[in-house]
C-alpha cells in the first residue's frame, strides 16, 4: 500500500492507494482539480464542499455521457460483420472496464 499527496482547490490531501497506482491517482486528482478550478472561476469560492459536490456531479455527467456513447457504439457494432464487430466489442469492453474501475475508485473516496 502506498500513499500519495494530491491537491484540490489549493488544499493538500493524502490518499492511500495500491503500490504502482500513484501516478494514476495524481492524474485523476489533477483532472478533478481542474474541474474544481473551472467552477471556482465561474462561481467564485463558494466553499470546498459545494465546489467538490458540483465538480463530482460534472464528472458523473461526463461518465454517464461516456456510458451512453459506449452503448451507442455497441448497438452500432451489431450491424458490423462478425470479424469487425469482435474487435470493436473488445475495445468497447476494455473501455467499459476502465470506466467502471475509475467509478469504483471514486466511490471509495
C-alpha positions, 0 to 999 in steps of 0.5 A, a space after each residue: 500500500 502506498 500513499 500519495 499527496 494530491 491537491 484540490 482547490 489549493 488544499 493538500 490531501 493524502 490518499 492511500 492507494 495500491 503500490 504502482 497506482 500513484 501516478 494514476 491517482 495524481 492524474 485523476 486528482 489533477 483532472 478533478 482539480 481542474 474541474 474544481 478550478 473551472 467552477 471556482 472561476 465561474 462561481 467564485 469560492 463558494 466553499 470546498 464542499 459545494 465546489 467538490 459536490 458540483 465538480 463530482 456531479 460534472 464528472 458523473 455527467 461526463 461518465 454517464 455521457 461516456 456510458 451512453 456513447 459506449 452503448 451507442 457504439 455497441 448497438 452500432 457494432 451489431 450491424 458490423 460483420 462478425 470479424 469487425 464487430 469482435 474487435 470493436 466489442 473488445 475495445 468497447 469492453 476494455 473501455 467499459 472496464 476502465 470506466 467502471 474501475 475509475 467509478 469504483 475508485 471514486 466511490 471509495 473516496 
